[in-house]
Amino acid sequence: MVHTRVEFKVLGPLAAVADGRVLPLGGPKQRTLLAMLLVHANTAVSGERLCDAVWGEVPPASAQANIRSYAAVLRKVLSPAAGPGSGPGSGQGSGEERLSQGNGGYRLQVFPGEADLHRFEVLAARGRTALAAGEHRAAADALEEALALWRGSPFEGVAHHDALLGEVARLEEARLTAFEDHAEARLALGEPRELVGPLRAETARYPLRESLWAKLMTAQYRSHQPGDALQSYALARTALRDELGIDPGDALRRLHHAILTRDPELGAPPAAAQPARPADAWQPTVQVPSDDADFVGRSGLLERVAALIGPSARRPGSTTPCAVPVVILTGLPGVGKTALATRLAHHLRGDFPDGRLFLHLDGTRGPQRTPGAILANLLLSLGVPGSSIPEVTEERAALYRSLLADRKVLVLLDDARDEAQIRMLLPGTPGSAALVTSRARLAGLTDAHLIDVDPFDDEESQDLLRRIVGPRRLAAEPEATGRILAACAGLPLALRVAAARLAGRPDWQVRRLADRLADERGVLAELTVGDLAVRTCVAASYHGLTPDAARAFRAIGLLPAPEFPGWALSAALADPTTTGHELAADRATDALIDANLVQIESLTGQRQPRYRMHDLLHAYAAERALADEPQSWRRAAVARVLDGWLARVRAAGDQLIRRGTGGHAPGAAGDLVGWLESERTSLVTAVGFAAGAGYGPQTAGLAAALEDVCHLRNWWDEWEHVARVALDRAAADGDPVAVAVAQGSLARACAVRGRVDDALTRYAGAIAQLDALDEEHHAARLRIHRSFAIADRGMAELAHDDAASAAAVMNWLGDKHGHVMALRSLGFALSCQGREAEAVAALEPAVATAERLGHPLALADVLQLLAWAEIGHGRAERAARHLHRALAEYRSLRHRPGEAYALLALGRMHAETRSPGQAAWALAPLGQATAIFTELGERRGEALTALWLGSTHAALGDGDRAVHHLTTALNGFRSLRMPFWAARARQELDAVTRNAGPAGR
């Protein structure tokens, strides 16, 4: 029977791959289950053992059922039906055969070669056998292949209870043993130099393992580094004494003595006899720098590039785009392009036995090196006498390519400036390959593979810090470590500098460096150690920009955040009314993208790009703007950007709130809601930035424009934050009107969140201040909002007075929309006073006005309250028509609170019939309303819904559920200080309890 091959990977993060697809393995417990089955592959594992592995000593009562559920999901995932080319009649094995369940437990079938764990064990055993037989090359190759299977810690990311801890320890010991055997084989082959870095890394991780120290000292001694070997012994002795209180063992002490006395037996093994070579024979040249001992991550990139320039890419008849594979590693300054290229060059040494050349081209520092000068150095390094090097650059290139013809040479060109600098340095015939690093994108090399090197993810960043600083020191201060990681934002150079500073100051707490990095203005000064400096690295790219691109770079430093839409940079660079300003901004942006100083973050639904500059580059751009641009230009540029945000959010809010989702605002054509959600963080950031930088009018304008948007989109946290920021700015500026308006907005936000006391205090102060300033319009708007907030909280009379006063002012001022909203509040206040007929009379004209204005949100709000009044007036059919119209409007606007309150009203309409047949219809809309209110955290709505759920269940004769919901409603109304509704809930609860009789008590 043919089975679908699945690659099970446990030597690192747990993964399963079938047909090139990474299979979804589910949550943590499901992954732990798979890990346990893989440890015992092809063997039945009892449910009890699996429960112990997944939950530890105290599994829940449902553990066995959960195990069956997890197994069923895994069975489906591992089934060939989950991938292409399978199905009935395919002849492939079934999921039942891959993961089966019987009397003995659960059994996962793993075929030979599918699990990296089994492949590792086979290769490691083969290597040990070869090593014991003195076949050192075969041993080294087998063990190297075995170690290459490791991608991290065993079962990384899987919870380790006792059942797995032992297996993890066993595997780690097996890896270390294989690593030591590999080092022994390489030492026997006379290859000590390339072992020094990896051995240093392993001794740093396992400082108490004397056999590792012994191999490191031997490799250092044979690499003509006896001083380093003696220093390693001192480090080993210190570690053993500090941790265990013992001295090194006899074997390590004897090795130390042999190094001190330069014992001849420690020398490299004698070289094998080599056949005589003719004088002009090719001599392999290896110029690649040493590999980083603390290199981390990039496994996916390593595999991808190796596939592009490895043997398969150079095979005759290959379908690769170019005869000579050329890969360009490009990325922002400090992202680790050279380290990655160096690691690749070492990794591919077996594929390029004729040499690995390395040229640093100084693409971003000093005067540009010409291709002719570079070729001369290349030819000299390849053994061509200086007198034989041609004078003409083209002839030098021809000689260089003829020397590489029919050979397997990797040419690593580091820090290339542009395409012209390297065209003549590329090999000319298949067999060789070129690996290029550049901050520029070098898009002109159309046949090359362009690969972006991105900053580290969180896991890679933490791994690098741990390797240099030490895991225990970082684990002791997780919060400070997190802040350092955030400040470095995944930039390997920044992480390396930060780690080096901590490693160099063992007396520092991690928090000390984290605090220093928290200051955005000084972060670059802190990220400097020795000859490593983030500022210097970024400056090299900046100084290579054209004047226009350099100004654009500085302008980005003025923007509120490192992520920004294209129009923001255009506005910062020039007045939007200036002819050709967008084209000039586009060209400058293109130059920054080509230099990898800016990346395209995403495309909006209208295919408009959003850009991002790395946080540390943004800090440097801000530095340059402060140093190189006059204050007047900086202030004007920022004001233009903030004015752009204000115009866009005003237009979007006006369109959405007054005209619905059908229109568009600048930069937001089509999906207004989608545009607002995508710019949510940017809008809030812009308000905070404007306030902090002293732009009072823009702060007040943005906060006011965002108020209704926040209410419509349920941005409760953002609303409160923006209102407080605007209030602080207005107070600092001494602007009493802006203070009162911001105070009113904050009061409205507090009321929405149920903090009525706070809201009333703020409303009273703001309205009094606006009345004193004769700001009738602002005061009327706040009275409308206060009226609606307090009408059903025992203050219906004040709510009525507020709404009536506001309606008169809005009518006098000619604000039709404001008049509609005032009538809405008036109708609600009248309903809460039990004056439903008057409420209907107030609300019906508001419906007509909202319809004429074409304002969908106002129309939906008024219709909902009109339906509420009609229900109280006993006219259910009219209420139902109003509610279905309101629901349609709310849903078209995607206004979730409005939708929930309309559903609540629909449920109330059915519940108040008191007929069991009618009352049952209330359950569905009330259930939907409950779900939305719970999702939004709308406590008032939850309490009201509970009230009518209780009434409904009482009508249906379900006393227990009625009591539950009515009790919930009563508690909610009391906590929200809503005495009218609390009294109603108490009344209905008492009625249900009385009707239940003694049996219900």
C-alpha positions, 0 to 999 in steps of 0.5 A: 500500500502506498502511503503519504510521506510525512516529515516529522520534525522534533529536533527543534520546533515540532512540525510535520510536513507533507507534500511541501505543506506544513500541517496545522498541528493545533494547540499546545496540548494537541502538540504535546500529544503528537510529541509523545506519540512520536517518542514512542512511534510505532508503539501503542501508548496508553491513554493514561500515559498520554494524559500524564504527558499532556497535563502532568500529575493532575489531569482534568476529569475530561482528560480521556475524552479530550485525548480522544478529541485531540487524536481525532483531529490529528488523525484527520490532519495526518490523513492524505485526504487533508492534502492534494492527490488523495481521496477515495480510490487513490490507493494511499493509506488512510488516517486510520492506519497512520494514527490508530486506537486499540486496546493497548492505546494510541499508535502512530505509524512512522515509516523509515526516514520520516522522522528527523529523530530517527534519521539523526540516530542512524547517521550518528551511529554510522558516524561513530562506527566510522570514527571507531574504524579510523575512517575520519572523513566518512565519520565527519560527513555522517555526523555533520549531516546528522547535526544539520538536522537540528533546528533548535532544542528538541520539541521546542515550543511543546510543554514538557511534563515529566513524560517528555523531560527525560526524552528531551534530556536524552536527545540533547545528550545525544546531540552533544555526543554527536557534536563531540564525535564530529569535532574529534573526526575533524581534528583527526582530519587536520581541520581545527580552525573551523571548529573553534567557533562552534566549540566556543558556542557549545562551551558557553551553553555547557560550561561544565562539560569538560570534554567540550573544553578539551576539544576547544583547547585542542582546536585552538592549539592546533590553529596556532592559538595557544594563548586562547587555549590556555584562556579556555582552560582558565574559563573551564576551571572558573566555571567548575569551581563556581558551580560545583566547587571542584577543579578540572579532572585529570584529562583536562589538567594533562591537556593544559600541561601539554599545551604549556610544554608544547608537547609535540603529540598535540600537533596536527596529524601529519598531512597525507602525501600529495602528488606533485602539482605543476607550477601553474596548477589551480590552488584552492583559495579560501578567503571567507571570514570566520563564522559567527559562533553565536549565529542564530536563526535564518534556517529558512533562508539558509535552505532557500539560498543553498537550493538556489546556488547549490549543485542542483542549481548548476546542473546542466540543463537546469531550468534556473533563470541564469547559467551562473546562479547569482543570489543577492541578499538585500536588507536594511543596515545592520540586519545581518546580511554579511553574517548570513552570507558568511554562514552560507559560504561555510555551509556550502564548502563541500559544494565549492571545493575549488575555492570560496572568494570573499571581497568587501566592496565598501559600498557604503563607506568611502570612495567607490572601488572601481571594478578594475581595482577589485579585479586586480586584487582578485587576480593577485589572490588567485596567484596571478603575478602582478606583472601579468595582470592586464591594464584594461579592465575588460581584459582583467575580467576575461582573465578572471573568468578564464581562471574560474572556468570549469571550476567550482568556486563561490564568489562572495561580494560583500556590501556592493554599491550598485550593479555596475560595481559587480557585473564584471566580478560575476563568474562566467561559466556554470559550476561557480556561483556568486553570493552578493550582499547589498543595502541597495536592491540591485534590481538591474541584475535581472537574472539574479535571485533577489532575497530580502533579509528581514529583521529577526522575529521574537524567538530569534532575537531572544536566542541571540541575546541568550547566547551572548548574555546567558539564559539565567541572567535574562530569565531573572529579569524577563520584563527588562529583557522584553524592553531591550528586545522591543528597543532593538526591534529585531535588528541583529546589529542592535541586539548584538551591541546590546548583548555585548554591553551586558556581557561586558558589564556583568555587574549591571542589572538587565534593567539598567540597560533597558532603562537607558534604551527607553529614551528614544532620543538617546537610544542610538547613543546607547547602542554602541560598543567598541567598533560596533555602532548602529548609528554609524551603520545607518549613517553610511547609508544616509550619506549615500543618498541624493539630496532629495532622498536625504530630505525625505529620510529626514521628513520621515523622522518627523512623522508621528510613527515609523509606519505611514501612508504615502500621502503623509510623506508627500505632505511633510515634504511640500504643501499639497497645493504645490504642483508636482509635489506627489511625483517628487515625493514618489521619486524620493520614496523609491530611492529610499526603498531601493536603499532599503531604508524604507519598506512597503509594509502593506497595500490598502484595499485601494492598492495604496501603499503603506510604508515602514521605516525600522524603529532605529532608523526612524530614531536616526532620521529624527536626529538628522531632521533636528540637526539638518532642518530649520525649526520653521520647516520642521513645524510646517511639515508636521502641521501639514501632516496633522492637517492631512489626518484631520481632513481625512478623518473628518471626511470619513466620519462625516461620510460614515455617520451622516451618509453611510458606507457608500461614499468615500473620504480622501485616501479611503475610497470604497470601504470606509469602515475598513479604512478607519480600522486600518488607520486606527492605531495611526489616528490615535498615535497622531493625536498623541503626537500632536499633543506632545509636540504642542499642536493644540488646534490639530489636537483638538480638531482630531479629538473632536473628529474622532469622537463620533467615529470612536462611538460608532466603531466601539473604540472605547479605549482609544476614545478615552485616551484621545479625550484625555490627551486633548484635555491635557493639551488644551489645559496646557494651552490655556484654551477654556473652550477646548478644555470644556469640549474635551471634558465633555468628550471624556464625560461621554466616553465614561458614560458609555463605559458605565462610569456615570458618576464620573461622567456627570461630574465632567458633564456639569463642569463642561456645560457650566463652562461653555454656558459662561463662555456663551458657546451655545452650540457646544453646550447644546451638544453636551446636553444631548449626550448627558440627557441620553446618558441619564434618562433611565438612571433615575434622572429623567426630569433633568434629561428631559430639560437637557434635551428640550433646551438643546432642541431649541438651540439646535433649531435656532442655530439651523443645525438640522442633524443636531436637532434630530439628535436632540429630539432623539434624546427628548423622546428617550427621556419622555419614554423613561417618564412613561410618556410614550405618546409624547415620545412618539410625537417628538420622534416622528418628526425626527425620523422625517428630518433624518430621512431628508438629510440622508443620515443613516445612523441618526435615522437608525437611532431615532427609529429604534427609540420610536419603536421603544416608545411604540412598544410602551404605547402598545403598538407592536406592529408599528414597532416591528416595522421601525426595528427592522428598518433600524436593524438594516441601517445598523448592519449596513453601518456595521454599528454593533451597539446599535444592532444589539439595542435594536435586537434587544427592543425586538426581544422586549416587544415579543416578551411583553406580550406575555403569551407563551407562543409570542414570548418564545419568539423573543429568545432568538433576538435576545440571545443575539443581543446578549452575544454582542453586548458581551463581546463589546463589554456593554454592561447596561445592554447586558443587564437590560437583555437579562431583564427581558430574558427573565420576563420571557422565561417567566412567560414560558413557565421556566421559573429557574431560568427566569430567576437566574436572568432577573437576578443577573439583571437586578445586580447589573442595574444596582452596580450601574446605578439605574434605580428605575430598572432595578425596581422593575427587575425586583418587581418581576423577580418577586412575582416569579418567586411568588408564582413558583410557590413553596416548591420554587423556594 
